[in-house]
């Protein structure tokens, strides 16, 4: 990995821009580069993938900063009552976000605009934007590396993506340790001040909605450790928590780490993956518990994973009522069509054995007792 200053200079020369905005991103970038070099055990493909991803995030940061400088009127953009899905990883947030994305009244974040945000998309050309069409044409690179990955997770180019993609441009993002084993960097992300990252996230949304407005529905489990910062940035936001047994979420996340990182490293210790999964899910769970203890459990809209799995339409009707969004017959038909076209296990069943990752049921029960008690999971 290049030293930080050399990397920043190369990306700046590549774009013709040199202002990265507030320098708060540097600490995260430096910690990420250190972890990649000393902890991730990258193979050749992994080195190329990491370098490509980081450069892409730096390029978009440069372009967003430049666009804001040339369009200060973006500061007047109001993000109206966003709905943020903040449940634990592997608790159904992706399926719920994709379902809401079938309602065109929501403003959803797509991967192509999160990674290539300038110029901002327009309503008239959103579904014909060359960046969107290029994303469709590019196909699914992860599926090429690991054909079974769609059993675990899928983000088609026309579906909503997680906010961690935008947060990568602040280098305070749990996307990186989802792909690579970065224990030092992960610990830092779980404990650092997220205020600058949330501010960048807000500014990116203001830019993206400036010519394609709408009420945002956004999601990433990482938001669970920055709820106070998000509440301050978006006073009218609704926080939606999808509840699933955190022990199950932990085992599923360990399997996700394994599937993503396997093709990119020289070897992964499955026990290390299990311990890292406990640490990540534990940090997310602790964030939700702390917010509930301060603001009350009614600070969230609560949805049950099993209910979503067995009655997605019933769950979404309740959600719409909770967040004050009308569910018209036309929208309900569109959502039902999405449900019919995307049954659980569409690409095959995701199977994993917690024991493979050194996960002990009694230890997990103890670790997540506070979460279960706070939210009445039994």
For each residue, the residues with C-beta under 8 A, 3 or more apart:
1: 7 33 36 37 50 51
2: 6 7 10 33
3: 6 7
4: 7 8 26 29 30 33
5: 8 9
6: 2 3 9 10
7: 1 2 3 4 10 11 29 33 54 55 58
8: 4 5 11 12 20 58
9: 5 6 12 13
10: 2 6 7 13 14 55
11: 7 8 14 15 55 58 59 62
12: 8 9 15 16 17 18 20 62
13: 9 10 16
14: 10 11 55 59
15: 11 12 59 62 63
16: 12 13
17: 12 62 63 65 66
18: 12 62
19: 62 65 66 69
20: 8 12 23 25 58 61 62 65
21: 25 61 64 65 68 200
22: 25 196 199 200
23: 20 26
24: 27 170 196
25: 20 21 22 28 29 61 169 170 171 172 196 200
26: 4 23 29 30 171
27: 24 30 31 171 192
28: 25 31 32 170 171 172 173 185 188 189 192
29: 4 7 25 26 32 33 54 171
30: 4 26 27 33 34
31: 27 28 34 35 171 184 185 188
32: 28 29 35 36 54 171 176 182 185
33: 1 2 4 7 29 30 36 37 54
34: 30 31 37 38 184 185
35: 31 32 38 39 40 180 182 183 184 185
36: 1 32 33 39 40 42 50 180 182
37: 1 33 34 40
38: 34 35 184
39: 35 36 181 182 183 184 185
40: 35 36 37 46 50 180 181 182 265
41: 181 265 266 267 268
42: 36 46 47 50 180 264 265 266
43: 46 47 264 265 266
44: 47 48
45: 48 49 145 263 264
46: 40 42 43 49 50 180 263 264 265
47: 42 43 44 50 51
48: 44 45 51 52
49: 45 46 52 53 179 264
50: 1 36 40 42 46 47 53 54 180 264
51: 1 47 48 54 55
52: 48 49 55 56
53: 49 50 56 57 168 179
54: 7 29 32 33 50 51 57 58
55: 7 10 11 14 51 52 58 59
56: 52 53 59 60 115
57: 53 54 60 61 115 168 169 171
58: 7 8 11 20 54 55 61 62 169
59: 11 14 15 55 56 62 63
60: 56 57 63 64 114 115 116 117 118 169
61: 20 21 25 57 58 64 65 169 170 200
62: 11 12 15 17 18 19 20 58 59 65 66
63: 15 17 59 60 66 67 117 118
64: 21 60 61 67 68 117 118 169 203 204 207
65: 17 19 20 21 61 62 68 69
66: 17 19 62 63 69 70 118
67: 63 64 70 71 74 117 118 119 120 207
68: 21 64 65 71 72 74 203 207
69: 19 65 66 72
70: 66 67
71: 67 68 74 207 210
72: 68 69 75
73: 76
74: 67 68 71 77 203 206 207 210
75: 72 206
76: 73
77: 74 206 207 209 210
78:
79: 82 202 205 206 209 216 234
80: 215 236
81: 215 236 237 238 323 324
82: 79 205 215 216 217 218 234 236 237 238
83: 100 106 215 216 217 218 237 238 240 323
84: 218 219 223 230 234 237 238 239 240
85: 93 96 97 217 218 219 220 223 240 242
86: 93 219 220 221 223 224 227 239 240 241 288 300
87: 91 92 93 221 224 240 241 242 243 244 303
88: 91 221 224 242 244 246 249 281 284 285 288
89: 93 221 249 252 253 256 280 281 284
90: 244 248 249 252 253 256
91: 87 88 221 242 243 244 249 305
92: 87 95 96 242 244 303 305 308 309
93: 85 86 87 89 96 97 219 220 221 242
94: 97 98 153 155 162 219
95: 92 98 99 308 312 342 344
96: 85 92 93 99 100 219 240 242 303 308 315 316 319
97: 85 93 94 100 101 108 159 160 217 218 219
98: 94 95 101 102 159 160 338 342
99: 95 96 102 312 316 335 338 339
100: 83 96 97 103 106 108 160 217 316
101: 97 98 106 108 159 160 217
102: 98 99 334 335 337 338
103: 100 106 331 334 335
104: 334
105: 214 215 325 331
106: 83 100 101 103 214 215 216 217
107: 209 212 213 214 215 216 217
108: 97 100 101 159 160 216 217 218
109: 113 114 160 161 163 165 166 205 208 216 218
110: 113 114 132 135 157 158 159 160 161
111: 114 115 135 155 157 161 165
112: 115 116 129 131 132 134 135 157
113: 109 110 116 117 120 121 129 131 132 208
114: 60 109 110 111 117 161 165 166 204
115: 56 57 60 111 112 165
116: 60 112 113 131
117: 60 63 64 67 113 114 120 204 207 208
118: 60 63 64 66 67 207
119: 67
120: 67 113 117 207 208 209 210 211 212
121: 113 125 126 129 131 208 211 212
122: 125 126 129 211 212
123: 126 211 212 213
124:
125: 121 122 128 129
126: 121 122 123 129 132 212
127: 132 158
128: 125 132 133
129: 112 113 121 122 125 126 132 133
130: 133 134
131: 112 113 116 121 134 135
132: 110 112 113 126 127 128 129 135 136 157 158
133: 128 129 130 136 137
134: 112 130 131 137 138
135: 110 111 112 131 132 138 157
136: 132 133 157 158
137: 133 134
138: 134 135 141 157
139: 143 144
140: 143 144 150 154
141: 138 144 145
142: 145 146 149 260
143: 139 140 146 147 149 150
144: 139 140 141 147
145: 45 141 142 149 263 264
146: 142 143 149 259 260 262 263
147: 143 144 150
148: 151 152 259 348
149: 142 143 145 146 152 153 154 259 260
150: 140 143 147 153 154 347 348
151: 148 345 347 348 349 350
152: 148 149 252 255 256 259 350
153: 94 149 150 256
154: 140 149 150 159 347
155: 94 111 159 161 162
156: 159
157: 110 111 112 132 135 136 138
158: 110 127 132 136
159: 97 98 101 108 110 154 155 156
160: 97 98 100 101 108 109 110 217 218 219
161: 109 110 111 114 155 165
162: 94 155 165 175 219 220 222
163: 109 166 167 201 218 219 220 222 223
164: 167 168 173 174 175 178 220 222
165: 109 111 114 115 161 162 168 175
166: 109 114 163 169 170 200 201 204 205
167: 163 164 170 172 173 175 197 200 201 220 222
168: 53 57 164 165 171 173 175 176
169: 25 57 58 60 61 64 166 200 204
170: 24 25 28 61 166 167 173 196 197 200 201
171: 25 26 27 28 29 31 32 57 168
172: 25 28 167 189 192 194 196 197
173: 28 164 167 168 170 176 189 197 222
174: 164 177 178 186 189 220 221 222 280
175: 162 164 165 167 168 178 179
176: 32 168 173 179 180 182 185
177: 174 180 181 182 183 185 186 189 276 280
178: 164 174 175 256 257 260
179: 49 53 175 176 260 261 264
180: 35 36 40 42 46 50 176 177 261 264 265
181: 39 40 41 177 257 261 265 268 272 273 276
182: 32 35 36 39 40 176 177 185 186
183: 35 39 177 186 187 272 276 279
184: 31 34 35 38 39 187 188
185: 28 31 32 34 35 39 176 177 182 188 189
186: 174 177 182 183 189 190 276 279 280
187: 183 184 190 191 279
188: 28 31 184 185 191 192
189: 28 172 173 174 177 185 186 192 222
190: 186 187 225 279 280 283
191: 187 188
192: 27 28 172 188 189
193: 196
194: 172 197 198 225 226 229
195: 198 199 229
196: 22 24 25 170 172 193 199 200
197: 167 170 172 173 194 200 201 226
198: 194 195 201 202 226 229 230 232 233
199: 22 195 196 202 203 233
200: 21 22 25 61 166 167 169 170 196 197 203 204
201: 163 166 167 170 197 198 204 205 233
202: 79 198 199 205 206 233 234
203: 64 68 74 199 200 206 207
204: 64 114 117 166 169 200 201 207 208
205: 79 82 109 166 201 202 208 209 216 218
206: 74 75 77 79 202 203 209 210
207: 64 67 68 71 74 77 117 118 120 203 204 210
208: 109 113 117 120 121 204 205 212
209: 77 79 107 120 205 206 212 213 214 216
210: 71 74 77 120 206 207 213
211: 120 121 122 123
212: 107 120 121 122 123 126 208 209
213: 107 123 209 210
214: 105 106 107 209
215: 80 81 82 83 105 106 107 325
216: 79 82 83 106 107 108 109 205 209
217: 82 83 85 97 100 101 106 107 108 160
218: 82 83 84 85 97 108 109 160 163 205 223
219: 84 85 86 93 94 96 97 160 162 163 223
220: 85 86 93 162 163 164 167 174 223
221: 86 87 88 89 91 93 174 224 284
222: 162 163 164 167 173 174 189 225 226 284
223: 84 85 86 163 218 219 220 226 227 230 239
224: 86 87 88 221 227 284 285 287 288 291
225: 190 194 222 283 284 286 287
226: 194 197 198 222 223 229 230 287
227: 86 223 224 230 231 239 287 288 291
228: 231 232 291 294
229: 194 195 198 226 232 233
230: 84 198 223 226 227 233 234 237 239
231: 227 228 234 235 237 295
232: 198 228 229 235
233: 198 199 201 202 229 230
234: 79 82 84 202 230 231 237
235: 231 232
236: 80 81 82
237: 81 82 83 84 230 231 234
238: 81 82 83 84 301 322 323
239: 84 86 223 227 230 291 299 300 301
240: 83 84 85 86 87 96 300 301 303 319 323
241: 86 87 288 300 301 302 303 375
242: 85 87 88 91 92 93 96 303 304 305 308
243: 87 91 302 303 304 305 375 377
244: 87 88 90 91 92 248 249 305 306
245: 248 249 377
246: 88 249 250 281 285 364 367 368 371 372
247: 250 251 354 359 361 364 365 368
248: 90 244 245 251 252
249: 88 89 90 91 244 245 246 252 253 281
250: 246 247 253 254 274 277 278 281 354 359 364
251: 247 248 254 255 274 277 352 353 354 357 359
252: 89 90 152 248 249 255 256 350 352
253: 89 90 249 250 256 257 277 280 281
254: 250 251 257 258 270 273 274 276 277 352 354 356 357 359
255: 152 251 252 258 259 350 352 357
256: 89 90 152 153 178 252 253 259 260
257: 178 181 253 254 260 261 268 273 276 277
258: 254 255 261 262 268 270 273 357
259: 146 148 149 152 255 256 262
260: 142 146 149 178 179 256 257 264
261: 179 180 181 257 258 264 265 268 273
262: 146 258 259 265 268
263: 45 46 145 146
264: 42 43 45 46 49 50 145 179 180 260 261
265: 40 41 42 43 46 180 181 261 262 268
266: 41 42 43
267: 41
268: 41 181 257 258 261 262 265 272 273
269: 272 273
270: 254 258 273 274 356 357 358
271: 274 275 357 358
272: 181 183 268 269 275 276
273: 181 254 257 258 261 268 269 270 276 277 357
274: 250 251 254 270 271 277 278 354 356 357 358 359
275: 271 272 278 279 358
276: 177 181 183 186 254 257 272 273 279 280
277: 250 251 253 254 257 273 274 280 281 357 359
278: 250 274 275 281 282 359 364 367
279: 183 186 187 190 275 276 282 283
280: 89 174 177 186 190 253 276 277 283 284
281: 88 89 246 249 250 253 277 278 284 285 368
282: 278 279 285 286 367 368
283: 190 225 279 280 286 287
284: 88 89 221 222 224 225 280 281 287 288
285: 88 224 246 281 282 288 289 368 370 371
286: 225 282 283 289 290 370 371
287: 224 225 226 227 283 284 290 291
288: 86 88 224 227 241 284 285 291 292 300 371 374 375
289: 285 286 292 293 370 371 374
290: 286 287 293 294
291: 224 227 228 239 287 288 294 295 299 300
292: 288 289 295 296 297 299 300 374 375
293: 289 290 374
294: 228 290 291
295: 231 291 292 299
296: 292 299
297: 292 300 302 374 375
298:
299: 239 291 292 295 296
300: 86 239 240 241 288 291 292 297
301: 238 239 240 241 319 322 323
302: 241 243 297 375
303: 87 92 96 240 241 242 243 307 308 315 318 319
304: 242 243 307 308 315
305: 91 92 242 243 244 308 309
306: 244 309 310
307: 303 304 310 311 314 315
308: 92 95 96 242 303 304 305 311 312 315
309: 92 305 306 312 344
310: 306 307
311: 307 308 314 315
312: 95 99 308 309 315 316 339
313: 316 317 332 335 336 339
314: 307 311 317 318
315: 96 303 304 307 308 311 312 318 319
316: 96 99 100 312 313 319 320 327 335
317: 313 314 320 321 327 332
318: 303 314 315 321 322
319: 96 240 301 303 315 316 322 323
320: 316 317 323 325 326 327
321: 317 318 324 327
322: 238 301 318 319
323: 81 83 238 240 301 319 320
324: 81 321
325: 105 215 320
326: 320 331
327: 316 317 320 321 331 332
328: 331 332
329: 332 333
330: 333 334
331: 103 105 326 327 328 334 335
332: 313 317 327 328 329 335 336
333: 329 330 336 337
334: 102 103 104 330 331 337 338
335: 99 102 103 313 316 331 332 338 339
336: 313 332 333 339 340
337: 102 333 334 340 341
338: 98 99 102 334 335 341 342
339: 99 312 313 335 336 342 343
340: 336 337 343
341: 337 338
342: 95 98 338 339 346
343: 339 340 346
344: 95 309
345: 151 348 349 350
346: 342 343
347: 150 151 154
348: 148 150 151 345
349: 151 345
350: 151 152 252 255 345
351:
352: 251 252 254 255 356 357
353: 251 356
354: 247 250 251 254 274 357 359 361
355: 358 359
356: 254 270 274 352 353
357: 251 254 255 258 270 271 273 274 277 352 354
358: 270 271 274 275 355
359: 247 250 251 254 274 277 278 354 355 363 364
360: 363 364
361: 247 354 364 365
362: 365 366
363: 359 360 366 367
364: 246 247 250 278 359 360 361 367 368
365: 247 361 362 368 369
366: 362 363 369
367: 246 278 282 363 364
368: 246 247 281 282 285 364 365 371 372
369: 365 366 372 373
370: 285 286 289 373 374
371: 246 285 286 288 289 368 374 375 377
372: 246 368 369 375 376 377 378
373: 369 370 376
374: 288 289 292 293 297 370 371
375: 241 243 288 292 297 302 371 372
376: 372 373
377: 243 245 371 372
378: 372
